Amino acid sequence: MHLSDLRIALDSIRTECEIKILDYGCGGSPYRSLFPNAEYRRADYLQDEDDALDYILSDDSRVRESDGKFDLILSTQVLEHVNNSQLYLQECYRLLRPGGQLYLTTHGTYPDHGCPYDFRRWTTDGLVRDLNAAGFTVSRSEKHTTGPRAALFHLESQFYNLWTSSHSLFAVFLFALRSLCLRARPWLHRMCDRHFPQNRVVNEDLERHTFYIVTACLAQKPR
């Protein structure tokens, strides 16, 4: 559910311009198609033999590249996994040209998901503070998947835990409830999209949205 909201949010930075982009902690680079004419570089810890990376990161997250190389750095759901978040942000700053932009998303509330580690969570104020401390100017803050949509996301994420090893009527009830919930997932997503569109990508009146899955910022390196 939150990935569909993130995809909507990324429309605000997609471009067909010929820019230099670093996907910093790229994974499978799911958003590469949004930048069809870019020089798109990829950095991560693990390399698939069939999908070579441009930069293989060491434990310190440093990228072996010269200063001011990129126009845009894309960091989606990465910051919570790096060992030293401030060093990671400092590398983002170093690698951007003056005036370059960083679009960064990370989790506000989310189940643990080590890849291989999962170290921390952010509030929106905390993310802005850390970006400012690294030298960035934050031009926009966002919250993704908020309020009732966030509550239903967490409910859905716990469907698989509705079981018990006991042989009882309650165990049968949980099995039936879990099966029903899993079958209802497509319908649940459609209903959330229809009834809570205002809770997908929020960039105004953020103080009204105190419960959210993802926090995001668009930040610039000063000229």
N, C-alpha and C positions, 0 to 999 in steps of 0.2 A: 504493500500500500504506500509506504513512504517513498519507495523508488519511483513510482509514477509521479509523485509530487515533485521529487527532485528533478525528474526529466522536464517537467513544466518550468521549473525555476531556471534551468539551464538555457531555456529559450532567450532569456534576457541578455546572454553573452555570446550566443552563437553568431558566427560570422562567416562570410565567404571571402574575406580579405586574405591576402597573402601575408600572414603573420607567423611568428615563431612561437610555438607553444611547448611547454613542458607539462606533461601529465605526470605529476610527482607522487608516486605510489599508485601506479596506473592499473594494477591488476590486469584484467582483460581489455582495458581501454574501451568501455562500453559507449562512451560519448564522442569517440573520434569522428564519427560521421557528421557531427555538427560543425566541423571545421574543415570542409572538403579541400580548400586551397592552402591550408596551413602547412608549414614545415613542422610536423608533429613529432616531438621527441618523447620517449617513454622511459621512466625510471622506476625501479622496484627492487625488492630484495631477491626474489626468486625468479629464475628465468626458465620459461618453457622452451625446450629444444626446438619446437616447431614455430616459435614466435619470439624471435630474439629481441632483447631490450637494447635501447641505446645506452643506458647507464645502469649498471648493477650496483646497488647501494650496499654499503657496509653498515655495521651496527650504529655508526654515528650519523647515518642518514645523509652524509655529504655527497654531493654530485660533483664528479670530476669534470668540471666545465669552467670556462672563464667567466668573469664578472659581467653583468649586464647583457647576457646573451638573449633573453627571451622578452617577448611583448606581453605574454599571458602565461601564468602558471595556474593549472587546474588541479585542485586537491579535494577530492570527494571521498568522504568517509575514511580518511587516512590518519588524521592527527591523533585520534585516540589510541592508535596502535604504535606510535613511535616512542622510543625510550626517552628522548629528550625533546619535548615539544618546542621549547624556546630555541634550541639549536636548529630545529627544522624550520621554524619561522625566519630565523636569521639567514638560513640558506635561501629561502624564497626571496628575501629582500636582496641578497647579494646577486642572485641569478637574474633578477629583473633589470631591464634598462630603466633609466629615470623616466617616470611617467607610466611604466608598465603596471599591469593589474594582476592581482591575485584573487581568484574566486575559490573560497574555502568553505567546505561544509564538514560538520562533525556532529556527533550525537549529543543530544540533550538528555533524553531518557531512552534506554535501549538495553535489551538483555546482553549479558556478557557474550562475546564472540571473538575469542582469541585467534589471531592470524599471524604468528602463533600466540601473540599476547594482546591483551586489551587493558590499557592502563588507567584510563580516566574518562570523565564526562565534563561537558562545559555548559554553563549558562550563556546566554547571549551577551550579557554584560562582561562576563569573564573572558569570552573570546575577543571582544572589542579591546578590552584591557591588554590582553597578551599581544594582539596585533599592533597596538599603539606602542607597546614596550619594545617591539622589534623594529620600530621606525616607520610603520605604515600609517597612512591616513585612511580611515574607514569611511567610505562614501555611502554604503548601504548595509543594513543588518536585516536578516530575515529569520523567520521561524517556519519550519515545514511540518505539516501533519500535526495540527494543534487541536486542543479541546476535545470534543466528542470523537473526532476522527482518530486522535491519539489514543483515547480510551479504548476504542474498538480495535485499534492496531494491537494494543497490549493484550486484550482479551483473545484475539485471534492467535497471537504468538504463544498463548498458554493452552491452546486446544490439545496439543500433544501430551500435556501433563495430566489430562483428565483420565487417570487410570489408577487402579490399586491391585495389588497381587492377591488380595483376599477373594474368596469365593462366596459372594454374598449378593443380595438383591441390590445393594448400593453399588457394587462393582458392575453389575449389569446395567444399572442406570447410567453410570459414568461412561461405559462403553457406548451406549446408545446416544448419549449426549455428544460425545466426541465425534462419533460417526456423522451425526446430524450437522454439527458445526463445520466439519471439514467439507461436507457436500454443499453446504450453504455459502462457502467462501466466495465464489463468483458473484452470487446475488448480493452478499454483504458488500463487496467492493463496488458494485454498481450503485447500490443505495447510498453508500458513503459519498461517491462522486456526485450523485444527484442532489443529496440533501445537505452536504457540508462543503460546497465549493469554496466558501470563504475561509475554510480551515486547511486549505492545501498549501498555499504559499502566501505568507503574511509578511508584509514589509511596512505596514502602518499600524499605529496604535498597538505596538508590541506589548505594552504593559498589560493589555487586556487578555493576552494569550500566555498564561502562566504555565501551561502544561503542553509540551511539544516533544516531538521525536528528534528532530534535527534542527540545529542552529547553523546559520550561514552568514558570511560577510563577503562583500566586494570591497577590496582595499587597493590602494595605489602606493607605489613608491614615489615620493615627491620628486619633482623635476629638479 
